[in-house]
Amino acid sequence: MNKGCPVSFEIAGPVAMFTRPDTGSTPISYPVPTFSAAKGMFEAVLWRPHVYVHPTRVEICKPVRYERYVTNYGGPLRKGKDISGKNSYQLMATILVDVCYRIHGEVQMKQMSTRGNGKTQLRRRRGQDWRPRFKTLFDDRLRRGQTFYTPCLGWKEFVPSYFGPFRDRDEHGQEIRPETTGEIHIPAMLISMWDHRQYKPSFRERWIVDGVMSYEHERPSKEVNDAE
């Protein structure tokens, strides 16, 4: 993977839910956003068909806290008798509260498939490297607060209280920096639900070390943890 065009943002909010698929009808949240959730946050700021952002790591900037959450569900996944009777379903979940993350990524070029000399070849769109331009536009839109849709902290109703460039301190004057979480083991972190448009969930083992988790590697490197 080519490096050189990093982008990042900070997101904070009162509640968050990044569902562990193995927790069934009473879902429990991962302590950090999943890869796809982080990618969706990047795409809320800027999306182009030939460029994408690959999330690389996340920093937990507030203590990990869980609380019980109960809501009335009225969607199509209810039992038939509940739908016909117009009854809601009480959904219980274990969510995160008072969260703040700094999420980092790398701007990458998609490869465009073309035909030449009777063979399928891969080339960059129009032969240009669009990553620096994408980064400039991304940083400008993030600073201005421009998004294509409202980013969320997992569930759509969990909107952030802050979404933008890194801050030195939060609204209460507290310094924002990775929390000293020690080591948190995630034995099965959801990486992706799809593989070439086919439903194929994939999971990887991950470790959160001193408030930092790498989306690319099982454990964040010492260089990543020591980075400013």
TILUMLO-652290 format. One record per residue (C-alpha): residue number from 1; residue in three letters; x negated, y negated, z. Coordinates in pm, 1 decimal, padded with zeros to 6 digits, always signed. Example, Ala and Ser with C-alpha at 12.3 -4.5 7.8 and 13.67 -1.06 7.14 Angstrom:
BEGIN
{seq: 1	type: ALA	u: -01230.0	v: +00450.0	w: +00780.0} $
{seq: 2	type: SER	u: -01367.0	v: +00106.0	w: +00714.0} $
//
This chain:
BEGIN
{seq: 1	type: MET	u: +00000.0	v: +00000.0	w: +00000.0} $
{seq: 2	type: ASN	u: -00138.1	v: -00336.8	w: -00100.9} $
{seq: 3	type: LYS	u: -00181.0	v: -00578.5	w: +00186.5} $
{seq: 4	type: GLY	u: -00210.4	v: -00953.6	w: +00187.6} $
{seq: 5	type: CYS	u: +00140.2	v: -01109.7	w: +00198.6} $
{seq: 6	type: PRO	u: +00269.7	v: -01069.7	w: +00554.3} $
{seq: 7	type: VAL	u: +00606.8	v: -01208.8	w: +00659.6} $
{seq: 8	type: SER	u: +00769.6	v: -01207.5	w: +01000.8} $
{seq: 9	type: PHE	u: +01056.8	v: -01345.3	w: +01206.1} $
{seq: 10	type: GLU	u: +01191.7	v: -01355.1	w: +01559.1} $
{seq: 11	type: ILE	u: +01540.0	v: -01240.5	w: +01651.9} $
{seq: 12	type: ALA	u: +01710.6	v: -01257.7	w: +01991.5} $
{seq: 13	type: GLY	u: +02058.2	v: -01203.0	w: +02126.6} $
{seq: 14	type: PRO	u: +02269.6	v: -01105.6	w: +02426.6} $
{seq: 15	type: VAL	u: +02344.3	v: -00750.6	w: +02301.0} $
{seq: 16	type: ALA	u: +02208.9	v: -00502.2	w: +02045.0} $
{seq: 17	type: MET	u: +02284.9	v: -00149.1	w: +01929.7} $
{seq: 18	type: PHE	u: +02052.6	v: +00061.4	w: +01712.1} $
{seq: 19	type: THR	u: +02230.0	v: +00395.4	w: +01730.5} $
{seq: 20	type: ARG	u: +02048.9	v: +00722.2	w: +01790.5} $
{seq: 21	type: PRO	u: +02223.8	v: +00971.0	w: +01556.7} $
{seq: 22	type: ASP	u: +02174.8	v: +01254.6	w: +01806.0} $
{seq: 23	type: THR	u: +02395.5	v: +01094.2	w: +02072.9} $
{seq: 24	type: GLY	u: +02730.8	v: +01179.3	w: +01916.3} $
{seq: 25	type: SER	u: +03060.1	v: +01012.1	w: +02007.2} $
{seq: 26	type: THR	u: +02912.3	v: +00818.1	w: +02301.1} $
{seq: 27	type: PRO	u: +02618.9	v: +00657.0	w: +02118.0} $
{seq: 28	type: ILE	u: +02301.5	v: +00536.5	w: +02284.9} $
{seq: 29	type: SER	u: +02070.3	v: +00275.4	w: +02137.5} $
{seq: 30	type: TYR	u: +01704.9	v: +00308.8	w: +02046.8} $
{seq: 31	type: PRO	u: +01495.4	v: +00050.9	w: +02237.6} $
{seq: 32	type: VAL	u: +01390.7	v: -00113.2	w: +01907.1} $
{seq: 33	type: PRO	u: +01549.8	v: -00172.7	w: +01564.2} $
{seq: 34	type: THR	u: +01529.2	v: +00115.1	w: +01319.9} $
{seq: 35	type: PHE	u: +01332.9	v: +00075.0	w: +00996.3} $
{seq: 36	type: SER	u: +01651.2	v: +00021.2	w: +00793.7} $
{seq: 37	type: ALA	u: +01785.6	v: -00233.6	w: +01044.2} $
{seq: 38	type: ALA	u: +01460.8	v: -00431.3	w: +01026.0} $
{seq: 39	type: LYS	u: +01465.3	v: -00414.7	w: +00645.0} $
{seq: 40	type: GLY	u: +01823.2	v: -00545.0	w: +00642.6} $
{seq: 41	type: MET	u: +01719.0	v: -00841.3	w: +00857.4} $
{seq: 42	type: PHE	u: +01443.1	v: -00929.8	w: +00610.4} $
{seq: 43	type: GLU	u: +01685.6	v: -00897.6	w: +00318.0} $
{seq: 44	type: ALA	u: +01931.2	v: -01132.9	w: +00489.6} $
{seq: 45	type: VAL	u: +01674.6	v: -01409.1	w: +00436.7} $
{seq: 46	type: LEU	u: +01560.8	v: -01325.6	w: +00083.4} $
{seq: 47	type: TRP	u: +01614.9	v: -01043.8	w: -00163.9} $
{seq: 48	type: ARG	u: +01488.0	v: -00997.0	w: -00517.9} $
{seq: 49	type: PRO	u: +01534.0	v: -00691.3	w: -00746.2} $
{seq: 50	type: HIS	u: +01160.1	v: -00661.2	w: -00819.8} $
{seq: 51	type: VAL	u: +01020.5	v: -00744.7	w: -00472.1} $
{seq: 52	type: TYR	u: +01092.9	v: -00602.4	w: -00127.5} $
{seq: 53	type: VAL	u: +00970.3	v: -00630.1	w: +00231.5} $
{seq: 54	type: HIS	u: +00830.9	v: -00319.3	w: +00400.5} $
{seq: 55	type: PRO	u: +00865.7	v: -00351.0	w: +00783.4} $
{seq: 56	type: THR	u: +00536.2	v: -00264.9	w: +00953.4} $
{seq: 57	type: ARG	u: +00579.2	v: -00321.0	w: +01325.4} $
{seq: 58	type: VAL	u: +00805.0	v: -00463.3	w: +01594.9} $
{seq: 59	type: GLU	u: +00716.7	v: -00638.0	w: +01921.2} $
{seq: 60	type: ILE	u: +00950.7	v: -00614.1	w: +02220.7} $
{seq: 61	type: CYS	u: +00948.1	v: -00957.8	w: +02383.6} $
{seq: 62	type: LYS	u: +01192.7	v: -00898.1	w: +02670.3} $
{seq: 63	type: PRO	u: +01230.5	v: -00608.4	w: +02916.1} $
{seq: 64	type: VAL	u: +01425.6	v: -00310.8	w: +02780.2} $
{seq: 65	type: ARG	u: +01763.6	v: -00311.2	w: +02957.0} $
{seq: 66	type: TYR	u: +02062.2	v: -00083.2	w: +02894.9} $
{seq: 67	type: GLU	u: +02426.5	v: -00133.3	w: +02994.8} $
{seq: 68	type: ARG	u: +02754.1	v: +00050.5	w: +02938.7} $
{seq: 69	type: TYR	u: +02975.6	v: -00096.4	w: +02664.7} $
{seq: 70	type: VAL	u: +03340.5	v: -00009.7	w: +02600.7} $
{seq: 71	type: THR	u: +03548.3	v: -00122.8	w: +02304.1} $
{seq: 72	type: ASN	u: +03875.1	v: -00023.0	w: +02139.0} $
{seq: 73	type: TYR	u: +03819.1	v: +00127.9	w: +01793.9} $
{seq: 74	type: GLY	u: +04097.5	v: +00097.6	w: +01536.9} $
{seq: 75	type: GLY	u: +03923.0	v: +00221.0	w: +01223.4} $
{seq: 76	type: PRO	u: +03981.9	v: +00512.4	w: +00984.0} $
{seq: 77	type: LEU	u: +03778.7	v: +00767.6	w: +01184.0} $
{seq: 78	type: ARG	u: +04055.7	v: +00807.9	w: +01442.1} $
{seq: 79	type: LYS	u: +04265.6	v: +01123.8	w: +01460.6} $
{seq: 80	type: GLY	u: +04566.6	v: +01136.1	w: +01231.7} $
{seq: 81	type: LYS	u: +04815.9	v: +01112.9	w: +01517.9} $
{seq: 82	type: ASP	u: +04639.5	v: +00801.9	w: +01653.0} $
{seq: 83	type: ILE	u: +04649.1	v: +00636.0	w: +01311.2} $
{seq: 84	type: SER	u: +05018.4	v: +00714.4	w: +01259.7} $
{seq: 85	type: GLY	u: +05096.7	v: +00603.3	w: +01614.1} $
{seq: 86	type: LYS	u: +04885.2	v: +00289.8	w: +01572.3} $
{seq: 87	type: ASN	u: +04681.5	v: +00384.4	w: +01876.8} $
{seq: 88	type: SER	u: +04324.8	v: +00268.9	w: +01919.6} $
{seq: 89	type: TYR	u: +04038.8	v: +00488.8	w: +02031.5} $
{seq: 90	type: GLN	u: +03829.6	v: +00384.9	w: +02329.8} $
{seq: 91	type: LEU	u: +03464.9	v: +00398.1	w: +02227.2} $
{seq: 92	type: MET	u: +03197.6	v: +00405.7	w: +02497.9} $
{seq: 93	type: ALA	u: +02833.8	v: +00329.6	w: +02418.7} $
{seq: 94	type: THR	u: +02505.8	v: +00250.2	w: +02590.8} $
{seq: 95	type: ILE	u: +02371.4	v: -00070.5	w: +02441.9} $
{seq: 96	type: LEU	u: +02074.6	v: -00302.6	w: +02490.1} $
{seq: 97	type: VAL	u: +02124.3	v: -00639.0	w: +02659.7} $
{seq: 98	type: ASP	u: +01924.5	v: -00963.6	w: +02647.2} $
{seq: 99	type: VAL	u: +01690.6	v: -00864.1	w: +02364.5} $
{seq: 100	type: CYS	u: +01417.0	v: -01045.9	w: +02177.2} $
{seq: 101	type: TYR	u: +01201.7	v: -00898.6	w: +01899.3} $
{seq: 102	type: ARG	u: +00929.6	v: -01017.1	w: +01668.6} $
{seq: 103	type: ILE	u: +00935.4	v: -00812.7	w: +01349.4} $
{seq: 104	type: HIS	u: +00651.0	v: -00803.5	w: +01097.3} $
{seq: 105	type: GLY	u: +00646.6	v: -00680.6	w: +00739.2} $
{seq: 106	type: GLU	u: +00452.3	v: -00680.8	w: +00412.5} $
{seq: 107	type: VAL	u: +00584.8	v: -00814.0	w: +00082.6} $
{seq: 108	type: GLN	u: +00559.1	v: -00542.2	w: -00183.1} $
{seq: 109	type: MET	u: +00617.0	v: -00528.4	w: -00557.7} $
{seq: 110	type: LYS	u: +00852.0	v: -00273.0	w: -00707.6} $
{seq: 111	type: GLN	u: +00716.1	v: -00084.6	w: -01004.6} $
{seq: 112	type: MET	u: +00924.4	v: -00114.7	w: -01323.0} $
{seq: 113	type: SER	u: +00955.9	v: +00194.7	w: -01539.5} $
{seq: 114	type: THR	u: +00886.5	v: +00137.8	w: -01912.0} $
{seq: 115	type: ARG	u: +00804.1	v: +00351.3	w: -02214.5} $
{seq: 116	type: GLY	u: +00480.7	v: +00321.5	w: -02404.6} $
{seq: 117	type: ASN	u: +00290.2	v: +00559.7	w: -02629.8} $
{seq: 118	type: GLY	u: +00557.5	v: +00824.3	w: -02579.1} $
{seq: 119	type: LYS	u: +00495.9	v: +00836.9	w: -02203.1} $
{seq: 120	type: THR	u: +00669.9	v: +00687.3	w: -01904.5} $
{seq: 121	type: GLN	u: +00446.2	v: +00424.6	w: -01748.4} $
{seq: 122	type: LEU	u: +00477.1	v: +00200.8	w: -01445.3} $
{seq: 123	type: ARG	u: +00400.8	v: -00168.5	w: -01458.2} $
{seq: 124	type: ARG	u: +00474.9	v: -00483.2	w: -01261.9} $
{seq: 125	type: ARG	u: +00768.3	v: -00695.1	w: -01375.1} $
{seq: 126	type: ARG	u: +00643.5	v: -00929.3	w: -01647.7} $
{seq: 127	type: GLY	u: +00291.2	v: -00834.3	w: -01549.6} $
{seq: 128	type: GLN	u: +00284.6	v: -01083.3	w: -01259.4} $
{seq: 129	type: ASP	u: +00226.3	v: -01055.8	w: -00887.2} $
{seq: 130	type: TRP	u: +00535.5	v: -01218.7	w: -00739.1} $
{seq: 131	type: ARG	u: +00443.9	v: -01153.4	w: -00373.2} $
{seq: 132	type: PRO	u: +00290.9	v: -01496.4	w: -00289.7} $
{seq: 133	type: ARG	u: +00592.4	v: -01676.1	w: -00440.7} $
{seq: 134	type: PHE	u: +00831.0	v: -01449.2	w: -00251.2} $
{seq: 135	type: LYS	u: +00646.7	v: -01515.6	w: +00076.6} $
{seq: 136	type: THR	u: +00663.8	v: -01892.5	w: +00022.5} $
{seq: 137	type: LEU	u: +01037.8	v: -01878.2	w: -00047.1} $
{seq: 138	type: PHE	u: +01097.3	v: -01643.0	w: +00246.3} $
{seq: 139	type: ASP	u: +00915.2	v: -01866.1	w: +00496.8} $
{seq: 140	type: ASP	u: +01094.1	v: -02176.1	w: +00365.8} $
{seq: 141	type: ARG	u: +01439.9	v: -02016.8	w: +00386.4} $
{seq: 142	type: LEU	u: +01367.6	v: -01879.6	w: +00734.4} $
{seq: 143	type: ARG	u: +01258.2	v: -02222.2	w: +00855.2} $
{seq: 144	type: ARG	u: +01572.7	v: -02384.5	w: +00710.6} $
{seq: 145	type: GLY	u: +01801.6	v: -02118.3	w: +00855.7} $
{seq: 146	type: GLN	u: +01926.5	v: -02007.1	w: +00512.4} $
{seq: 147	type: THR	u: +02054.8	v: -01649.5	w: +00478.3} $
{seq: 148	type: PHE	u: +02261.8	v: -01454.3	w: +00225.9} $
{seq: 149	type: TYR	u: +02462.2	v: -01297.6	w: +00507.8} $
{seq: 150	type: THR	u: +02464.0	v: -01312.1	w: +00886.3} $
{seq: 151	type: PRO	u: +02189.2	v: -01089.4	w: +01027.9} $
{seq: 152	type: CYS	u: +02296.5	v: -00863.2	w: +01312.0} $
{seq: 153	type: LEU	u: +02141.5	v: -00670.3	w: +01597.6} $
{seq: 154	type: GLY	u: +02258.2	v: -00328.2	w: +01479.8} $
{seq: 155	type: TRP	u: +02637.3	v: -00344.2	w: +01490.4} $
{seq: 156	type: LYS	u: +02787.1	v: -00622.9	w: +01278.6} $
{seq: 157	type: GLU	u: +02963.3	v: -00783.8	w: +01574.5} $
{seq: 158	type: PHE	u: +02632.5	v: -00819.9	w: +01760.8} $
{seq: 159	type: VAL	u: +02512.1	v: -01145.0	w: +01605.5} $
{seq: 160	type: PRO	u: +02186.9	v: -01305.5	w: +01723.8} $
{seq: 161	type: SER	u: +02159.8	v: -01616.5	w: +01936.3} $
{seq: 162	type: TYR	u: +01832.8	v: -01697.5	w: +01757.3} $
{seq: 163	type: PHE	u: +01695.9	v: -01594.3	w: +01419.0} $
{seq: 164	type: GLY	u: +01399.3	v: -01776.3	w: +01272.3} $
{seq: 165	type: PRO	u: +01024.8	v: -01840.9	w: +01295.7} $
{seq: 166	type: PHE	u: +00829.2	v: -01744.9	w: +01607.3} $
{seq: 167	type: ARG	u: +00883.8	v: -01963.4	w: +01913.8} $
{seq: 168	type: ASP	u: +00638.1	v: -02025.7	w: +02194.8} $
{seq: 169	type: ARG	u: +00915.6	v: -02027.0	w: +02455.8} $
{seq: 170	type: ASP	u: +01280.6	v: -01926.5	w: +02466.1} $
{seq: 171	type: GLU	u: +01578.4	v: -02147.3	w: +02553.1} $
{seq: 172	type: HIS	u: +01508.2	v: -02092.3	w: +02924.6} $
{seq: 173	type: GLY	u: +01144.7	v: -02201.8	w: +02895.0} $
{seq: 174	type: GLN	u: +01004.7	v: -01850.6	w: +02931.1} $
{seq: 175	type: GLU	u: +00695.1	v: -01765.6	w: +02728.3} $
{seq: 176	type: ILE	u: +00765.6	v: -01525.3	w: +02442.5} $
{seq: 177	type: ARG	u: +00513.6	v: -01243.5	w: +02411.3} $
{seq: 178	type: PRO	u: +00514.9	v: -00860.9	w: +02390.2} $
{seq: 179	type: GLU	u: +00631.3	v: -00700.9	w: +02713.5} $
{seq: 180	type: THR	u: +00399.0	v: -00474.3	w: +02910.9} $
{seq: 181	type: THR	u: +00621.8	v: -00170.5	w: +02866.1} $
{seq: 182	type: GLY	u: +00350.8	v: +00090.1	w: +02915.2} $
{seq: 183	type: GLU	u: +00419.5	v: +00383.8	w: +02682.6} $
{seq: 184	type: ILE	u: +00769.6	v: +00477.8	w: +02565.3} $
{seq: 185	type: HIS	u: +00802.6	v: +00801.1	w: +02369.9} $
{seq: 186	type: ILE	u: +01064.9	v: +00826.2	w: +02093.2} $
{seq: 187	type: PRO	u: +01063.7	v: +01192.3	w: +01983.3} $
{seq: 188	type: ALA	u: +01292.3	v: +01138.1	w: +01681.2} $
{seq: 189	type: MET	u: +01300.7	v: +00786.5	w: +01536.9} $
{seq: 190	type: LEU	u: +01536.2	v: +00747.5	w: +01239.7} $
{seq: 191	type: ILE	u: +01328.9	v: +00631.5	w: +00941.4} $
{seq: 192	type: SER	u: +01573.1	v: +00655.0	w: +00652.9} $
{seq: 193	type: MET	u: +01918.3	v: +00791.2	w: +00571.7} $
{seq: 194	type: TRP	u: +01857.7	v: +00818.8	w: +00196.1} $
{seq: 195	type: ASP	u: +01600.1	v: +00959.7	w: -00043.0} $
{seq: 196	type: HIS	u: +01638.2	v: +00843.5	w: -00404.5} $
{seq: 197	type: ARG	u: +02011.6	v: +00776.7	w: -00346.2} $
{seq: 198	type: GLN	u: +02060.6	v: +01121.7	w: -00196.7} $
{seq: 199	type: TYR	u: +02182.1	v: +01159.7	w: +00163.1} $
{seq: 200	type: LYS	u: +01873.6	v: +01295.2	w: +00337.1} $
{seq: 201	type: PRO	u: +01806.5	v: +01162.6	w: +00690.8} $
{seq: 202	type: SER	u: +01441.5	v: +01162.8	w: +00794.6} $
{seq: 203	type: PHE	u: +01297.3	v: +01128.3	w: +01144.3} $
{seq: 204	type: ARG	u: +00947.1	v: +01067.8	w: +01281.4} $
{seq: 205	type: GLU	u: +00787.7	v: +01071.4	w: +01624.1} $
{seq: 206	type: ARG	u: +00698.5	v: +00723.4	w: +01748.4} $
{seq: 207	type: TRP	u: +00532.5	v: +00568.5	w: +02054.6} $
{seq: 208	type: ILE	u: +00588.1	v: +00217.5	w: +02187.3} $
{seq: 209	type: VAL	u: +00260.7	v: +00103.4	w: +02342.0} $
{seq: 210	type: ASP	u: +00257.9	v: -00216.2	w: +02551.6} $
{seq: 211	type: GLY	u: +00564.4	v: -00353.3	w: +02377.6} $
{seq: 212	type: VAL	u: +00457.6	v: -00274.5	w: +02019.6} $
{seq: 213	type: MET	u: +00585.6	v: -00003.5	w: +01784.9} $
{seq: 214	type: SER	u: +00453.7	v: +00067.3	w: +01436.4} $
{seq: 215	type: TYR	u: +00700.9	v: +00163.8	w: +01163.7} $
{seq: 216	type: GLU	u: +00415.6	v: +00314.7	w: +00961.7} $
{seq: 217	type: HIS	u: +00221.3	v: +00516.8	w: +01218.6} $
{seq: 218	type: GLU	u: +00301.9	v: +00736.4	w: +01515.6} $
{seq: 219	type: ARG	u: +00113.2	v: +00502.5	w: +01748.5} $
{seq: 220	type: PRO	u: +00019.9	v: +00137.8	w: +01686.6} $
{seq: 221	type: SER	u: -00352.0	v: +00091.4	w: +01636.4} $
{seq: 222	type: LYS	u: -00562.9	v: -00099.6	w: +01886.1} $
{seq: 223	type: GLU	u: -00609.2	v: -00374.7	w: +01626.0} $
{seq: 224	type: VAL	u: -00229.7	v: -00415.9	w: +01599.8} $
{seq: 225	type: ASN	u: -00184.1	v: -00431.3	w: +01977.2} $
{seq: 226	type: ASP	u: -00465.5	v: -00685.0	w: +02013.5} $
{seq: 227	type: ALA	u: -00337.5	v: -00907.0	w: +01728.3} $
{seq: 228	type: GLU	u: -00206.4	v: -01251.5	w: +01814.6} $
//
